[in-house]
Amino acid sequence: MQTRQLGCTGLKLTTVGLGTWAMGGPWQFGWGSQDDSDAIAAILEALEAGINWIDTAPAYGLGHSEELIAQALKQTTAKPLIATKCGILWNEKKEKISRLKRSSVRKECCDSLKRLGADVIDLYQMHWPVPDEDVEQAWEEMVKLHEEGKVRYLGVSNFSVEQIERVRRIHPVASLQPPYSMIHREAEEELLGYCARNDIGVVAYSPMQRGLLTGKFTPERLAELPLDDHRRKNPDFHEPQFGATLRLVESLKQIAERSGKTCAQLAVSWVLCRGEVTAAIVGARRPGQIAETAQASDWDLSEKDIEEIETLLADRRAKLNT
């Protein structure tokens, strides 16, 4: 698999990494119930496919995603890089609580290390800059954790350029994790260029837009989503966006099939076409999924493919804006 250097760090990431959001199990922003054996098998499959890093967070299943990674790593000799996060806690109702106080960040780090069964976290990221007024103190505590050897590099997720600038004055930012896909391109407006100019790695999440760009979503599948699947409340899964995306996907399938690829591979490869992007986080919940999408790492779209996709995306935007 292709690798790219993560910003100013010495880390070389495969351009596709394994995301473990969905496999964590139920919580306020979960994806419904999850079979643990399937999750562990998917993690092992990702490593067998050559993926060398895993992205997780304490919030994913309220600590369970990190625990599953630890269980999987006991079954293999592979030593993937681990990226996790801080800043989101939860209450007894499994509802999100945003907290960036110094003591909370430190406790989160220690809890993550324990769940992961690790001595050090390779990339420690602030999950969301919320509450905004506590961003600096949280970052300062993360710097202390770095100095103590508990984490190797520090990154941010869901930050604006202005927020990145604030923390960069305290300590270098190794990476930014923004949402980025064909149908959510806001990162192109300012963030991607800023990160490239300042040697900050970009690790894009949701390149397949929570499954919408895989070519496997239908109105019937949407209706069958579990009641506790957070996608039911997401605007992308409501009309008119949902129908517009399904129509787009039908055309994308034709482009992918010309090269003997899948629509999911096309969606990931498209994200990786941007030179500013270090890698894409690709989720999986069971064996077979990541083995397929990991192949996007070695597929470079042609200029013709890219131009055709741009035309389709422009047509989708125009129809939604009328």
Secondary structure, 3 states (H helix, E strand, C coil): CCEEECCCCCCEEECEEEECCHHHCCCCCCECCCCHHHHHHHHHHHHHCCCCEEECCCCCCCCHHHHHHHHHHCCCCCCCEEEEEECEEECCCCCEEECCCHHHHHHHHHHHHHHHCCCCEEEEEECCCCCHHHHHHHHHHHHHHHHCCCEEEEEEECCCHHHHHHHHCCCCCCEEECECECCECHHHCCHHHHHHHCCCEEEEECCCCCCHHHCCCCHHHHHCCCCCEHHHHCHHHCCCHHHHHHHHHHHHHHHHHHCCCCHHHHHHHHHHCCCCCCEEEEECCCCCHHHHHHHHHHCCCCHHHHHHHHHHHHHHHHHHCC
